Amino acid sequence: MTARATRWWLTGSLAAATLLAGCKGKEANAEGDADSTAAEGGEAARSNLRLPVVGAAVRKGDLVLSVATAGQVRSDAVSNLRFETDGTVQEVLVRPGQRVTKGQPLVRLDPRPFDMAVAEAEAAVEQAKVQYLDNIVPDSIVSGQPPTEERRRNARARSGLDGAEVRLQRARLDRERSVITAPFAGTVDRVQVAAGERVRAGQDAAVVVDLSRLVVEAQVLEHDLPLVRVGGQARVTAAALGGRELTGRITALLPLVDSATRAGRALVEVRGDQLLRPGMYADVRLEATRLPGRVLVPSRAIIERDGRPLVFVVREGKAQWTYILPGRTNGVDTEVLPDSTTQQVPVAVGDTVIIEGHLTLTHDAPVRLVAQAERQE
């Protein structure tokens, strides 16, 4: 082989080797990228496999045992306003459903007859004062002595001044009563007159209701009456509240028991929220016994497996079932008692237990906590 041929052969061999190495490098990089993509896809798949659940915290507090009953809502302040004097309606200043403040005018009668009556009474008072002075001044000038107290009383009686002053006060009161005002802040339920209408004293004018001061009159069976006490807590629910719960206080236990239903009545005061209205029916839980310092879990968290009660506790993204020994419950919360063997409570205050999405879970199932609304979607 000549020198020139040798050089050509060496150059071709080097080029081929370089091309082969480049192809292998690309294949290796492609394999590495594929492995990385597969690993990321697997991680995403594992993340997507985490079941959405709703959790609630284990807490320590008072367990309030209650008596479940029903009752009717009424307002503690309903004012059926009536006219206190005769007159003609000049103006109706409100309409049903309107919110009003204390002292706000609602209906106004024609003021002219009342103004004339006041002016007439004032004139009568002035006339009586003149007569009164005529009865005492001449005698005082003649005697040079001021009139005695008895002399003044007799002079006032003869002049009719006392009666004139009373009639003036009555005329002013009638004029004041010619305007019907709201006795407290509330909502107008009815307006029962119209402008131009002739009204008489005692006739209905309007009804004002305070929706912020509500009372639920709850029926309590006679065997439950000894368990309920004034000042105890009450929880009120109604269809209009949309699942929300209002907290109130038992303000009174009425003395009479109905002989037909064998039930007494408890009055529960609750702060209104513009949704609960007088006349509605409500479900009520009346506090009967308060057990202080208990470890509590939501009653919805407790399920049974193999006949044993347990809860799922979320730890490091996994649902771990934990057998518990339930104590007393009020339907909302349940106390957890110490284990009979270890004398330890198997859940700790602050642990998160699952209250939704746990009925078919297995031990150590991967989960992720979500809000209740998100899970319902």
PyMOL commands that set and color helices and strands:
alter all, ss='L'
color gray80, all
select helices_A, chain A and resi 3-48+112-143+149-159+161-177+225-227+239-241+299-301+372-376
alter helices_A, ss='H'
color red, helices_A
select strands_A, chain A and resi 51-57+59-75+78-82+87-92+99-100+105-109+179-181+186-191+198-199+204-209+213-221+233-237+246-253+263-271+281-298+303-305+308-315+318-323+325-329+333-337+352-356+365-369
alter strands_A, ss='S'
color yellow, strands_A
deselect
rebuild
show_as cartoon
